[in-house]
Amino acid sequence: MEKASLQGSASSAAVSQAQLQGRVAELEAEAASLKASGAGERGGLEAALDRAQQQSRALQRNLDEANVEIEARIEKSKQFANVRQMMAKKNDVIAGLRKHLRENGIAVDGDVAASD
């Protein structure tokens, strides 16, 4: 149930993220178009460009916040915690095996340090 909920919220956040990115692209294109076209009063174009840039920045902030929220939800999920716990156990097993090999004078070619 929680997995479906996470997938649903992640997919809705992804859709929201895609919509925000699309809107940012539209506003940037509009800003570029306004800047490129010499039509109209320069002050009016600059004001429109400023508004478009402000909207673009606001949408980018919303997009960044949505990304942070998605990452936080994933990290708080039970599945993520289980994977993290399994990885810690496997790392301990590998460290023990490496120690045992070193104690018996066996060097493994291509072995990486634990920090790699």
C-alpha positions in Angstrom: 0.0 0.0 0.0 2.8 2.4 1.0 4.7 1.5 -2.2 1.7 2.4 -4.4 1.3 5.6 -2.5 4.9 6.5 -3.0 4.7 5.6 -6.6 1.5 7.7 -7.0 3.0 10.7 -5.3 6.3 10.3 -7.2 4.4 10.1 -10.5 2.2 13.0 -9.7 5.3 15.0 -8.6 7.0 13.9 -11.8 4.1 15.1 -13.9 4.1 18.4 -11.9 7.8 18.7 -12.4 7.4 18.1 -16.1 4.6 20.8 -16.3 6.8 23.2 -14.4 9.7 22.5 -16.7 7.5 23.0 -19.7 6.2 26.3 -18.3 9.8 27.5 -17.6 10.7 26.7 -21.2 7.6 28.6 -22.5 8.5 31.6 -20.4 12.1 31.6 -21.5 11.0 31.3 -25.1 8.6 34.2 -24.6 11.3 36.2 -23.0 13.7 35.5 -25.8 11.0 36.3 -28.4 10.2 39.6 -26.7 13.9 40.5 -26.5 14.5 39.6 -30.1 11.5 41.4 -31.5 11.9 45.1 -31.9 8.1 45.7 -32.0 6.5 47.9 -29.4 7.8 50.3 -26.9 11.2 49.3 -25.5 10.1 50.0 -21.9 7.1 47.8 -22.3 9.2 45.0 -23.7 11.7 45.3 -20.9 8.9 45.2 -18.3 7.4 42.1 -19.9 10.8 40.5 -20.0 11.3 41.3 -16.3 7.9 39.7 -15.5 8.7 36.6 -17.6 12.1 36.3 -15.9 10.5 36.6 -12.4 7.9 34.0 -13.3 10.6 31.7 -14.6 12.6 32.1 -11.4 9.5 31.4 -9.3 8.7 28.3 -11.3 12.3 27.1 -11.0 12.1 27.5 -7.2 8.9 25.5 -7.2 10.6 22.8 -9.3 13.6 22.7 -6.9 11.3 22.4 -3.9 9.3 19.6 -5.6 12.6 17.7 -6.3 13.7 18.1 -2.6 10.3 16.8 -1.5 10.5 13.8 -3.7 13.9 12.9 -2.5 12.8 13.3 1.1 9.8 11.1 0.6 12.0 8.4 -1.0 14.6 8.5 1.7 11.9 8.2 4.4 10.3 5.2 2.8 10.5 1.9 4.4 11.8 0.3 1.2 14.7 2.7 1.1 15.5 2.0 4.8 15.4 -1.7 4.1 17.8 -1.4 1.2 20.2 0.8 3.3 20.1 -1.8 6.1 20.8 -4.7 3.7 23.7 -2.7 2.2 25.2 -2.1 5.6 25.0 -5.9 6.4 26.6 -6.8 3.1 29.4 -4.2 3.6 30.1 -5.7 7.1 30.3 -9.2 5.6 32.7 -8.1 2.8 34.9 -6.3 5.3 35.1 -9.4 7.4 36.0 -11.5 4.4 38.7 -9.1 3.4 40.1 -9.1 6.9 40.1 -12.9 6.9 41.9 -13.0 3.6 44.6 -10.6 4.8 45.0 -12.6 8.0 45.8 -15.7 5.9 48.2 -13.8 3.7 46.0 -13.8 0.6 46.1 -10.6 -1.5 43.3 -10.2 -4.0 44.3 -8.5 -7.3 42.1 -5.5 -8.2 40.6 -5.3 -4.7 39.4 -1.8 -3.8 39.8 0.0 -0.5 36.7 0.2 1.7 36.5 3.9 1.1 36.3 3.5 -2.8 
